[in-house]
Amino acid sequence: MDSDKPLSEEEIKTFITTFKSYIERASVSELNYIRRESNRKYRQMYYQNQAKKHNVSLDYYISEFT
């Protein structure tokens, strides 16, 4: 593509459509990441509390009870 040549209407529409699709996928990926991290944090806190409740180390609790 010649760098001095402006984009055609069709190229602009294609770019906008592609960019919107990218933004939507990025948003979904971000929400999935947040969900995974919140689940990971919840499990970590749960295991820590259970280990403390049973008066054992976290490593022992995880190896024996998960």
Secondary structure, 3 states (H helix, E strand, C coil): CCCCCCCCHHHHHHHHHHHHHHHHHHHHHHHHHHHHHHHHHHHHHHHHHHHHHCCCCHHHHHHHHC
